[in-house]
Amino acid sequence: MERMPRLEFLLENLERHQAKKHVKNAVKEWLLASRSVIESVIDTMEEEKTTPVARKINISKE
């Protein structure tokens, strides 16, 4: 019977660490996804800068 509290303590610690690990992984995934979105926005902004602009050419009827 002495081992029962120890076993419960061990199981509680395992549950806590697993939860902590899952939260840590979720945060990492969120950060990676955010980074991907930010990089896409930056790429889009850079593409807009290099996109050629149409210019009107005046042709005289001489």
Kinemage of the C-alpha trace (Angstrom):
@kinemage 1
@onewidth
@group {chain A} dominant
@subgroup {mainchain}
@vectorlist {calphas} color= white
{ca met a 1} P 0.000 0.000 0.000
{ca glu a 2} L 2.951 2.342 0.451
{ca arg a 3} L 3.601 2.227 -3.259
{ca met a 4} L 0.150 3.465 -4.193
{ca pro a 5} L 0.770 7.176 -3.402
{ca arg a 6} L 4.115 6.962 -5.214
{ca leu a 7} L 2.460 5.446 -8.266
{ca glu a 8} L -0.236 8.114 -8.244
{ca phe a 9} L 2.444 10.790 -7.956
{ca leu a 10} L 4.349 9.273 -10.869
{ca leu a 11} L 1.226 9.083 -13.037
{ca glu a 12} L 0.309 12.686 -12.241
{ca asn a 13} L 3.795 13.834 -13.207
{ca leu a 14} L 3.648 11.897 -16.464
{ca glu a 15} L 0.311 13.494 -17.309
{ca arg a 16} L 1.657 16.951 -16.543
{ca his a 17} L 4.750 16.470 -18.651
{ca gln a 18} L 2.758 15.130 -21.570
{ca ala a 19} L 0.435 18.120 -21.403
{ca lys a 20} L 3.436 20.423 -21.237
{ca lys a 21} L 4.984 18.656 -24.222
{ca his a 22} L 1.768 18.950 -26.231
{ca val a 23} L 1.449 22.654 -25.444
{ca lys a 24} L 5.083 23.180 -26.398
{ca asn a 25} L 4.577 21.373 -29.714
{ca ala a 26} L 1.387 23.315 -30.412
{ca val a 27} L 3.189 26.614 -29.831
{ca lys a 28} L 6.029 25.522 -32.128
{ca glu a 29} L 3.563 24.583 -34.864
{ca trp a 30} L 1.742 27.898 -34.460
{ca leu a 31} L 5.020 29.821 -34.704
{ca leu a 32} L 6.056 27.909 -37.822
{ca ala a 33} L 2.674 28.563 -39.431
{ca ser a 34} L 2.902 32.263 -38.526
{ca arg a 35} L 6.385 32.420 -39.995
{ca ser a 36} L 5.140 30.849 -43.209
{ca val a 37} L 2.322 33.381 -43.486
{ca ile a 38} L 4.676 36.284 -42.818
{ca glu a 39} L 7.133 35.022 -45.451
{ca ser a 40} L 4.295 34.732 -47.977
{ca val a 41} L 3.202 38.303 -47.271
{ca ile a 42} L 6.771 39.543 -47.680
{ca asp a 43} L 7.143 37.637 -50.965
{ca thr a 44} L 3.891 39.120 -52.237
{ca met a 45} L 4.983 42.626 -51.296
{ca glu a 46} L 8.319 42.143 -53.056
{ca glu a 47} L 6.575 40.830 -56.174
{ca glu a 48} L 4.364 43.925 -56.230
{ca lys a 49} L 7.453 46.141 -56.270
{ca thr a 50} L 8.976 44.366 -59.265
{ca thr a 51} L 5.768 44.058 -61.280
{ca pro a 52} L 6.028 46.105 -64.469
{ca val a 53} L 3.689 49.061 -64.695
{ca ala a 54} L 1.794 49.774 -67.912
{ca arg a 55} L 2.518 53.221 -69.286
{ca lys a 56} L 0.509 55.197 -71.749
{ca ile a 57} L 2.362 56.071 -74.934
{ca asn a 58} L 1.192 59.139 -76.838
{ca ile a 59} L 1.349 58.707 -80.607
{ca ser a 60} L 1.000 61.872 -82.640
{ca lys a 61} L -0.838 61.817 -85.995
{ca glu a 62} L 1.675 63.844 -88.009
